[in-house]
Amino acid sequence: MTGTTTQIDFREIDKILEKYEYKKSYLIAMLQNVQEVFRYLPEEAMTYIGEKVDGLSPATVYGVATFYAQFSLEPKGKYEIRVCDGTACHVRGSMPVLNAIKNKLKLKEGQKTCDNGLFSLEIVSCLGACGLAPVCMVNDKVYPQMTSDAISVILDTLMKEEGVA
């Protein structure tokens, strides 16, 4: 498990567990809701769920959380940026876009979330929009035919909205 520590409000987790009637059959939905609240799955939250829901253990919860790619054990930013590097996007220039994002956010090698916690970057195999390549997503919004300049404008706009220069 991760060594990340976060101040956990277990009342928020209790609300989620109550919503799903503490039924283990809703584990994935519970984890999705917890991740929405904290922007990742804190170790303490997984342990708590494993102890509170009958028929589960912390190990089972952790196993499910690590099996599915949708779950993150590390904090993600308010803005989750996904850059497609599938064949169509790669051929049409996704790498310069990716490098522009890394430079703009000052991400070091291997770093996925910027220091201020506002942006996270993920490279994905396909976003299912090959005809619009290269494609990026910021949260749930798709940005087609991206260029280095275009993504810089998008990031500048978001940073300005957040009061970050």
Backbone hydrogen bonds, N-H to C=O, Kabsch-Sander energy under -0.5 kcal/mol:
donor,donor_aa,acceptor,acceptor_aa,energy
8,I,6,T,-0.8
10,F,8,I,-0.9
12,E,9,D,-1.3
13,I,9,D,-1.0
14,D,10,F,-2.6
15,K,11,R,-2.1
16,I,12,E,-1.6
17,L,13,I,-2.8
18,E,14,D,-2.7
19,K,15,K,-2.2
20,Y,16,I,-1.4
21,E,18,E,-2.0
22,Y,17,L,-2.8
23,K,20,Y,-2.1
26,Y,23,K,-1.8
27,L,24,K,-1.7
30,M,26,Y,-2.7
31,L,27,L,-2.8
32,Q,28,I,-2.5
33,N,29,A,-2.4
34,V,30,M,-2.6
35,Q,31,L,-2.6
36,E,32,Q,-1.9
37,V,33,N,-1.8
38,F,34,V,-2.5
39,R,35,Q,-2.3
41,L,72,S,-3.0
46,M,42,P,-2.0
47,T,43,E,-2.5
48,Y,44,E,-2.2
49,I,45,A,-2.5
50,G,46,M,-2.4
51,E,47,T,-1.7
52,K,48,Y,-2.0
53,V,49,I,-2.3
54,D,52,K,-0.6
56,L,53,V,-1.7
61,V,57,S,-2.2
62,Y,58,P,-2.5
63,G,59,A,-2.4
64,V,60,T,-2.3
65,A,61,V,-2.5
66,T,62,Y,-2.2
67,F,63,G,-1.2
68,Y,64,V,-1.7
71,F,68,Y,-1.5
76,K,39,R,-0.9
78,K,117,G,-0.9
79,Y,118,L,-3.0
80,E,78,K,-0.6
81,I,79,Y,-0.7
81,I,120,S,-3.3
82,R,80,E,-0.5
82,R,137,M,-2.8
83,V,122,E,-2.7
84,C,82,R,-0.5
84,C,135,V,-2.1
85,D,124,V,-2.7
90,H,86,G,-3.3
91,V,87,T,-2.7
92,R,88,A,-1.6
93,G,90,H,-1.4
94,S,89,C,-1.6
97,V,93,G,-1.0
98,L,94,S,-2.7
99,N,95,M,-2.7
100,A,96,P,-2.0
101,I,97,V,-2.1
102,K,98,L,-2.5
103,N,99,N,-2.4
104,K,100,A,-2.6
105,L,101,I,-2.6
106,K,102,K,-0.6
106,K,103,N,-0.6
107,L,102,K,-2.3
111,Q,108,K,-2.3
114,C,119,F,-2.6
117,G,114,C,-2.2
120,S,79,Y,-2.5
121,L,112,K,-2.9
122,E,81,I,-2.4
124,V,83,V,-2.5
124,V,122,E,-0.5
132,L,129,A,-2.2
133,A,130,C,-1.5
136,C,143,Y,-2.1
137,M,82,R,-2.4
138,V,141,K,-2.3
139,N,80,E,-2.9
139,N,137,M,-0.5
141,K,138,V,-2.3
143,Y,136,C,-3.5
145,Q,132,L,-3.5
146,M,134,P,-2.9
151,I,147,T,-2.3
152,S,148,S,-1.6
153,V,149,D,-1.9
154,I,150,A,-2.1
155,L,151,I,-2.6
156,D,152,S,-2.6
157,T,153,V,-2.3
158,L,154,I,-2.3
159,M,155,L,-2.8
160,K,156,D,-2.4
161,E,157,T,-2.3
162,E,158,L,-1.6
163,G,159,M,-0.5
163,G,160,K,-1.0
164,V,159,M,-3.2
